[in-house]
Amino acid sequence: RKEVEQDPGPFNVPEGATVAFNCTYSNSASQSFFWYRQDCRKEPKLLMSVYSSGNEDGRFTAQLNRASQYISLLIRDSKLSDSATYLCVVAGSGGYQKVTFGTGTKLQVIP
Amino acid sequence: GAGVSQSPSNKVTEKGKDVELRCDPISGHTALYWYRQSLGQGLEFLIYFQGNSAPDKSGLPSDRFSAERTGGSVSTLTIQRTQQEDSAVYLCASSLPGLAGVIFGPGTRLTVL
């Protein structure tokens, strides 16, 4: 089983739609969680951290479910500029703090 | 500098040649990662350095690949006897101690002819 698993998509959604991505992780001792965004031919960039209580940044909401070992990203009112690949990241297990990236979910917002 | 820098930005080489890719992490970042990404594919973990600990080399695809990090700062990824399947973007990332998110450099695009 992969350490971090994501549906590769693509998710094709119309502008204004709400879309949600899930990501599952295998190591229950993982301590930190993030969502990254990667545009075509660019390096990944941090979108937001994911906190146990859930957190929101504008149109983006991230949630963590430790019991089921998954994290989610919800994008409301999708914009054309949201088209990108969204990478789930899990970090930290005991003293070994290496981050592990999922393979990403591709989102295409269509006019 | 303000961010992670990598050099060269592009490298074209002939099959069988050796190449060296350089990464300058953000000052103070103790963790450093190398990944590679083939066109349309996800990130492939190569190696992880954390402070003075022994590096995690579990992602290196063959013994043609090696990396070092001098003085806890600059890192060099070396690929010996390059093959066409080594063609990819090689990304370096660094992070602060603890469980902070990583920051990526712009990558080196390697093309092996």
HADDOCK unambig.tbl for C-alpha pairs under 7 A between the chains (distance, minus, plus):
assign (segid A and resid 32 and name CA) (segid B and resid 99 and name CA) 6.16 0.50 0.50
assign (segid A and resid 43 and name CA) (segid B and resid 104 and name CA) 6.34 0.50 0.50
assign (segid A and resid 43 and name CA) (segid B and resid 105 and name CA) 6.93 0.50 0.50
assign (segid A and resid 43 and name CA) (segid B and resid 106 and name CA) 5.68 0.50 0.50
assign (segid A and resid 43 and name CA) (segid B and resid 107 and name CA) 6.99 0.50 0.50
assign (segid A and resid 44 and name CA) (segid B and resid 104 and name CA) 6.65 0.50 0.50
assign (segid A and resid 45 and name CA) (segid B and resid 103 and name CA) 6.97 0.50 0.50
assign (segid A and resid 91 and name CA) (segid B and resid 99 and name CA) 6.54 0.50 0.50
assign (segid A and resid 92 and name CA) (segid B and resid 99 and name CA) 6.37 0.50 0.50
assign (segid A and resid 97 and name CA) (segid B and resid 98 and name CA) 6.86 0.50 0.50
assign (segid A and resid 97 and name CA) (segid B and resid 99 and name CA) 6.40 0.50 0.50
assign (segid A and resid 103 and name CA) (segid B and resid 42 and name CA) 4.44 0.50 0.50
assign (segid A and resid 103 and name CA) (segid B and resid 43 and name CA) 6.30 0.50 0.50
assign (segid A and resid 104 and name CA) (segid B and resid 42 and name CA) 6.55 0.50 0.50
